[in-house]
Amino acid sequence: MGMLKILGRWGGLLTLILLLIALVRQLIALVGALIFIIKFAVVAAFVGLMVLVILATLRERQRRRRREAEEL
């Protein structure tokens, strides 16, 4: 009977340790996914900003050409 108590305690302790390990693995995976999402958002914002700058530059060129054409 004493052996069953000892094995029960060690089994419970081992189970808790394994559950903590599984929890830490899941937290690491979650943090990795969040970091990937943040990186993707930063890249998307940068690309969007570059597109806006290019569009503004093209519009300004078009306006200058219209002004030059009107002056002639």
Order of alpha helices (4+ residues) and beta strands (2+ residues): alpha
